[in-house]
Amino acid sequence: MIITKDTLTADILKNINGAKEFFESLNMGCLSCMGIQNETLEKSICHLIKFLSYTGIALEKSCLMHGLNLEEIMEKLNNLSNQ
């Protein structure tokens, strides 16, 4: 499975061993929410950093403001997927 910002968070959790623990290490408290069934990784990260997509702030900039890097998150998830 190749992870992109458009990959559904639920698919990541279902298909990648260790993804739940990785998300928990980022303090993502939304993992048990039914909303993630239709939510992309990008949107989940937006929720994590408390910015909704309609704020007009680019996700990458928001990630940087909160010490997160979307590309690094995708890389780590892709590494988990390849194990």
Stockholm file with secondary structure:
# STOCKHOLM 1.0

chainA/1-83         MIITKDTLTADILKNINGAKEFFESLNMGCLSCMGIQNETLEKSICHLIKFLSYTGIALEKSCLMHGLNLEEIMEKLNNLSNQ
#=GR chainA/1-83 SS CCCCTTSBHHHHHHHSTTHHHHHHHTTCTTTTCGGGGGCBHHHHHHHHTTCCGGGCCCHHHHHHHTTCCHHHHHHHHHHHHTC
#=GC SS_cons        CCCCTTSBHHHHHHHSTTHHHHHHHTTCTTTTCGGGGGCBHHHHHHHHTTCCGGGCCCHHHHHHHTTCCHHHHHHHHHHHHTC
//
